[in-house]
Amino acid sequence: MQKAFSMIELVFVIVILGIIASIALPKLSLTRSDAQYTAIVADIQTIMSTIEQQYLVEDINPTQLNGDLIMESARLSSSRWIATNTGIRLAKNQAIDANNNCVFIDFNQTNLVVRIDSTIQTPLCQKLAKQYPKTLITPLENNTIKF
């Protein structure tokens, strides 16, 4: 009676594990990037609706609009976003994400502007550029609302 595996049996097990790993690992990384993409799209929608609502309800002075206001109002994760003087950017390790610096959410005068830089060639930025091919401009002027 044999009490151990033969060398050939161990080689077959290692080959099978390698095949499984080569199939599963790319799927896991795709799932992670899809989750990141979905979270960013949800954050963008939250930002747009929250800032517009807050601007209307609280009658915020345009000079008070900055990245900290966006972060606080939309309750964004500081692990994914970072505030700037005029808006917010994608973050990584508490700094602007150099690889995925394609999302620009800024205040300019009386508008909230969401722009995706389609020239950044990372998979995340390319997906976001397909989702948002044009710059989104939300006017934040009180006189734009007519009853």
N, C-alpha and C positions, 0 to 999 in steps of 0.2 A: 504494500500500500504506500502510495506516494504522499509525503507530508508537506511538500512545498511546490510552488509553481516552477515550471521549467522556464528557461531563458526565453524561448520562443513565445510562450504564453504572456510573459511580461512585456515583450516587444509589441505584441498585438494590442494589449491593453493600452500601452503608451500611445500607439498610433491612433487608436480609436478615440482616446481622450484628446489628442491633438486635433483630430478632425472636428470633434464636438466644439472644442475651444475656438477653432478658426471660424466656425459658423456662428457661435453664440456671442463672441466678443464684439464684432461689428454691430450686431443688433443692439447690444446694450449701449454702445456709444451713440447710436442713432436715437435710441430712446431718451438718453440724457439731453442731447441737443434739441430734440423735439419738445421736451419738457421746458427747456430754457426758452425756446422760441415762443411757446404757448404762454408762458409766464410774462414775457416781455410784451406780447400783443395785449394780454389782459391788463397789464400795467398802463400801457398807452391809452387804452379805452377808459380806464379808471381816471387817469390824469385829466383827460379831456373833459369828461363829464363833471368831475369833482371841482376843477378850477373854474369851469363855466358857472356851475351852480354857486360856488362860494363867491365869485365875482358879482353875481346878480344879487344874492341874498345879503352879503355884507358890504356891498358897494366899496370895494377895495380901491385904494388910490393906485394908479398904474406905476408910480414910483416905488411902491412897496413890493412889486412882483419880482421874485428871484427864485433860485433853486431851492432854498430852504423852505419857502412857502409851498412849493410843489411837494417836496418830500414830506412835510408835515401834514398838508391837507389830504393828500392821496394815501398817506400811511405806507409809503414805499419802503422796501427793504434796503437798508444801507449796504448790504452785501451785494446787491444787484445794481444800485444806482448811487450816484454821487452828485451833490449840489455844486453848481458853479454860480458866478455872479448873475448870469442871465437865465439860467435854466438848470437842466440836469443832463447827465451822460451815463452811459453804461459803466459800471465799476467792476473792478476785480482787485481784491486785496486792498480795499480802501483808497484806490486811485483810479483814474480813468483807464478803462480797458483798452490798451494800445492795439490789440489785435482786432477787437470788435468796436472800434470807435466810429460807428456809422449812424448812431441814433442821436439826433439833435432835437431836444425839446427846449425851446427858448421863448422868452417874452421879448417882443420888439414893439416898442411904443404901446399900442393897445391891442395887440394880437398875441395869441398863444400859437406858436408855430412848431409843428412836428415834421421833421425832415429826416429821411433815410438816405444816406450816401451810398448810391448803388455802385460806386467805383471800388469799394472795399470788397475783396474777393473771398472773404471767409464764408463758409456755408450758412452761418447764422445771419450774416448781413445780406446775403443773396436772397434768403427766404423772406426776410423783412422787407427787402426792396420789392419783391413780388407782391407782398401783402399791401404795401404802401408805395405805389409807383409815383405818386404825386405828393408834393408838399401839402400838408393839411394846415389850414389857417383858420383859427377860431377867433372871430372878432370879440373883443371884450369891452366894447363901448356900450354904455347904457342907452344911447340913442339908436342903436341898431335893433332894439326890440320895440315893436309897434303893436299896440293892442287895438 
